[in-house]
Each structure stands twice: as structure tokens, then as C-alpha cells.
Amino acid sequence: MEGVISVVDHDAPIDLIHYVAARARLDSAIAAWNHRATTTRAPPS
């Protein structure tokens, strides 16, 4: 069991989990920003 824990703690899986989580937050932030930009844009006059 210690071997599995050490692999998860000190190798790529944790980095991959952090990357996926950060990417998901970034994507949701971009989507929210784009939605806000499209809904608050002044109508053409």
C-alpha cells in the first residue's frame, strides 16, 4: 500500500489531477467571462 501511495504522491497522477482541475476552473471562468461580455455589450445604435 505504501508503494501505491508514494507513486500517487510523488509522480504524475497528482500533477494530472491538479492540471485537470485547474483547466476546468479556467474553462468555467472563460465561459462566465464570455457570457458576461455578450450580455453586457451595448446594443448597436
Sequence and secondary structure as in RCSB ss.txt:
>XXXX:A:sequence
MEGVISVVDHDAPIDLIHYVAARARLDSAIAAWNHRATTTRAPPS
>XXXX:A:secstr
 HHHHHHHHHSHHHHHHHHHHHHHHHHHHHHHHHHHHHHHS    
